[in-house]
Amino acid sequence: MVELDFDESAGLLYCRFYDRMDSIKATQASVIFTDKLAALRHSSASDQPTAMTTAASSPVSQIIFDLDQVDYVSSRFMRLCMQAAKQVQQGRFRIVNTKPQVMKVFKVASLGELFEVS
């Protein structure tokens, strides 16, 4: 469903999604994604004397969603994409390896204007 890899030196959270991202799987992926972000923030905050956990202090500075193995996305998955985009500075969230039928959904929803989809 989803595999998350974090490159600490680059601050990159790389998320590979598998199968159809229907509402159920997208909700499960959202929980996994949110838990991973929280764990990364917690470990980063515990490393610092002032344990302020804000988006600015997050060790994640870039997020990439790889959709190479995805042939369908639901509106719930698109909400996950918007949630992820809010976790980093503008231009630091990207969706890559998008199949044509999935790309069409992002274009119709005008989400390709909010973040890079390729």
C-alpha positions in Angstrom: 0.0 0.0 0.0 2.7 2.6 1.0 6.4 2.4 1.8 8.0 5.4 3.4 11.8 6.1 3.3 13.3 9.1 5.1 16.7 10.5 4.0 17.8 12.5 7.1 20.7 14.2 5.4 18.4 15.6 2.6 15.3 16.0 4.8 13.4 14.0 2.2 10.5 11.8 2.9 10.0 9.5 -0.1 6.6 7.7 -0.2 6.0 4.9 -2.7 2.3 4.0 -3.1 1.1 0.6 -4.5 -2.2 -0.6 -5.9 -5.4 1.5 -6.2 -5.6 4.4 -3.8 -9.4 4.1 -3.2 -10.9 5.7 -0.1 -10.1 2.8 2.2 -6.5 2.4 1.2 -5.9 6.1 1.0 -7.3 6.5 4.6 -4.9 3.7 5.8 -2.0 5.4 3.9 -2.9 8.7 5.5 -2.7 7.2 9.0 0.7 5.6 8.1 2.0 8.9 6.7 0.7 11.0 9.6 2.3 8.6 12.1 5.6 8.7 10.3 5.6 12.5 10.3 4.8 12.6 14.0 7.5 10.0 14.8 10.1 12.0 12.8 9.1 15.3 14.6 9.2 13.6 18.0 12.6 12.1 17.4 13.9 15.5 16.2 12.3 17.3 19.1 13.8 14.9 21.6 17.3 15.6 20.1 16.9 19.3 20.9 16.9 20.9 24.4 13.8 22.9 23.6 11.2 20.5 22.6 9.1 22.8 20.4 7.4 20.6 17.8 6.3 22.8 14.9 6.4 22.4 11.2 9.4 24.8 11.1 11.3 22.4 13.4 10.4 19.3 11.4 13.3 17.3 10.0 11.2 16.8 6.8 11.9 19.6 4.3 10.8 17.8 1.2 8.1 15.2 0.4 7.8 13.1 -2.8 4.9 10.8 -3.6 5.8 8.1 -6.1 2.7 6.8 -7.9 4.5 4.5 -10.4 2.4 1.5 -9.1 -0.9 3.4 -8.8 -3.6 3.3 -11.4 -6.5 5.0 -9.5 -6.7 7.7 -6.9 -9.8 8.7 -4.9 -10.7 12.1 -3.5 -9.4 10.9 -0.1 -6.0 10.4 -1.7 -6.1 13.9 -3.1 -6.8 15.2 0.4 -3.7 13.3 1.6 -1.7 15.0 -1.1 -2.9 18.4 0.1 -2.2 17.5 3.7 1.4 16.5 2.7 1.9 19.7 0.7 1.1 21.7 3.8 3.8 20.0 5.8 6.6 21.6 3.8 7.4 24.9 2.1 5.7 25.6 -1.2 7.4 23.8 -4.1 8.9 21.2 -1.8 6.1 18.6 -2.4 6.0 16.6 -5.6 4.2 13.8 -7.1 6.2 11.7 -9.6 5.8 8.8 -12.0 2.1 9.5 -12.5 0.3 7.3 -15.0 -1.8 9.2 -17.6 -5.2 8.2 -16.1 -4.1 9.4 -12.7 -2.6 12.6 -14.1 -6.0 13.4 -15.7 -7.6 13.2 -12.2 -5.1 15.7 -10.8 -5.6 18.0 -13.8 -9.4 17.9 -13.6 -9.2 18.7 -9.9 -6.7 21.6 -10.6 -4.3 20.2 -8.1 -1.5 20.3 -10.6 -1.5 24.0 -10.1 -0.9 23.7 -6.3 2.0 21.3 -6.5 4.2 19.6 -9.1 2.7 16.4 -10.7 4.7 14.6 -13.3 
